[in-house]
Amino acid sequence: MNMTPKPDTQPQYDRAFDALLQALRAGKLRSGTYFSMPNLVEELGFPIAAIREATKRAEQQSLLKILPKRGITVMDAGPEFTRHCMDMRATLDKEGARRLLARGPVQGLDPLRDSHQQMLTRAQQNMTPLLPPQAITVDLSLHDALAAGLENPLLVQCYTENRNRIAVIQNSRPLLQDRIVPAMREHLSIIAALQAGDTQKTIAAIDLHLVQTLRWWGL
């Protein structure tokens, strides 16, 4: 049997872009910070040509701004831009929910409900530093499920790009432990409305989640 590993056929600039996204999501490249191209080469471990292509793609998604002959600044997660990103997510969530419900009973909600209930219980009983990042993973699982309901690759791409922007925002506006309990309850209300097949209640629950999130952030 030939055990020789297959060569990585993904273009280098694609891998550089993936590394850039990961650094943004992980908070290594934080909102409003400046990086020279040599800084990015060192941080991401790719040649400058691949980094340039990666930053061009990231700029097209409003994740950063290229400063000609200098470097880049990571997107500014200010109040107005944050509101726009969260409004976009809620809009796509609601359309995804409408389409899911229009196709009949929504499948796969029990595991979502259970994971949210478990996180709610853990947050009520024992707050630890590990909970916020784990809660974000649970939180995203519902938004991802609603986006999948769109069944339109162009809309899903819009959601994915916006999801990356929200990751940068969340690194500048961390999910505090006190927010986990109400956030999980808001998500459980959305899930309950989906399980009941009630479009109006689902839309209202998504709108409430948006309002409460912005209010928590002082927006």
N, C-alpha and C positions, 0 to 999 in steps of 0.2 A: 504494500500500500504506500502510495506517495504521500509523505507527511510534510512536504515542502509547503510553507504557508503561501497563500495566494497574495499577489502584490496588491497594495491599496490602489484601486483605480480612481478613487475620488480625487479630482483636481486639487492641487495644493491651495489655491485661493478659496475653494469651498471649505477645506479643512481649517484654514485660517479664519474664515468667517464663523465657523462653528466654535472655534476656540474663543473668538471675540464675544460671541453670544454668551458662552459659558461664563466668561469673566464678568460680563455685565450682570448676568443673573446672580452670580455669586457675590456681587458687591465688590469685586476687586477693582472695577472701574466705576467709580461712584458718580452720581449726578453732579454736574457742574465742574468736574475736575478736568484739568488739562494734562494731555500726554503728548510728548513729541513722538515722531515716528520711531526713532531709536528706542524710546521707552517701551513702545508697543512691541517692537521686535524682541526686546528682552523679556517682556512680560508674557508674550504669547508663544515665543519660540519658533517664529516663521520668518522667512526672508522678507525684506522690505517691499519687494514687488507684490508678494501675496498679501501683505498687510495693507498696502494701498488699495488693492482690489476689494479686500474685505471691508475697509472703512467706507469705500464708495457705496457698497451695498447697504451698510449700516446707516449711512446718511440718508439714503432713499427711504428708509423705514423710520426716519426721525429719531434714531437712537443716539446719534451724535452729529456734530457739525465739524466739517473739515476746515481747518485754517490754512489756506495756501502757504506752502513753504515753511510752515511752522509745526503743525500737528493737528490734534483734534481736541474738542471739548465734548464731554459726555452730556447728553440731553439734560436740560434744566427741568427738574421735576417741580416746577412752581405751581401755584394754585390753579391758574387758568388751564395750563396744559394737563394737569392731573384731572381736573373736572372733565376735560374733553376725552381723555383716555377712558375714564370710568363710565362716562355716558356712552361711549362707543361700545364698551363691553356689555353694558346693560341692554343696549339696543339689539346687539347680536344675540344675547341671552334670550331676550323676549321673542325674537323671530325664530330662534332655534326651538324654543318651547312651543310656539304656535304650530310649527311644522311637525314636531314630535306628536303633539296631541291630535293634530288633524289626521295622522296616520293610524290612530286607534290607541289602545292601552300602551303606555310607555313601558318598555322592557328594561330590566337591569337596574331598577331603582332600589331594590332591597339591599344590595351591598353598599350602595351610596348612603342610604339611610342609616345602616348599621355603623359604617365608619364614622359618620357624623355624630351619631349618638354616643359612640365610644369616646370620641374626642371631647364631646361635651361633658361626659361623666368624668373623664380624667382631669379636665380643666376645673371642674367644680370641686374635685377631691384633693388634687395635688398639683399645684403649679410648680413647674421646674423649667430651667432654661432651655430644655430640649423641646418643650411643647410648641413655642411659636413656629419654628421651621416645620415641624410635623403638622401643625394646624394649617399652614399655608398649603402643604401638599394635599390635605383633605379638602381644603377650600377650593383649590384649583380643580379637583376631580369633578365637582358639579359643573363648574363653568365649562370645562372641556367636554362634558357630556352634552350640555346644551348646544355648544358649538358644533358638535358632531351631528346634531339633529338638523343642521342647516342643509346638509347633503349638497353643498355647492362648493367646489374647490376654491373658487375665487373668494367667496365669503369666509371660508375657513382660513384661507391665507391672511385675510384682513384680521381675523381673530388672533391668529398666531403671532403676527407682527405686533398687534396691540398688546398681546400677552407678554411679549418681550419688553415693551415699554413699561408695562405695569410692574414687571419684576424690578426694573431700575427704580421706579417710584417707591416700591415696597422697601427697598434697601435704604432709601432716604427717609421714609416714614414707617419705621418698623412696626410689625404687628405686636402690640403689647399684650401681655397675658390677660389683662382685664377686658380686652376686646374679643378674646376667643369665645367666651360663653355666649354673648349676644350674637356674634357672627354665626356660630354653629346653630343657634336657635333660628336665626333668619333663614339659613340654608335648609334646615329641617322643615320650615314652613313652606318653602318653595317645593321641596320634595313631596311633602304631603299633598299640596295642591296638584302636582303632576300625577301622583298616584290616584287622586280623586277624579282626574280627567277634567279639571275645572280650569279652563284657559284664563278666565277673568281673574280668578284668585291667584293663579301662577304669575300673571303679569303684575298684579298689585304687589305680590310678595317680592318680586325682583326689583320693582321700583322702590319699595321700602328698604331693601338691602342696600341699594345705591345711596339713598338719602342718609341712612344710618352710618354707612362707611364714610361718606364725605363729612358728615357731622362729627364723627369721631376724630377725623383728621383736621377739624377746625375749618372746614371749607363749606 
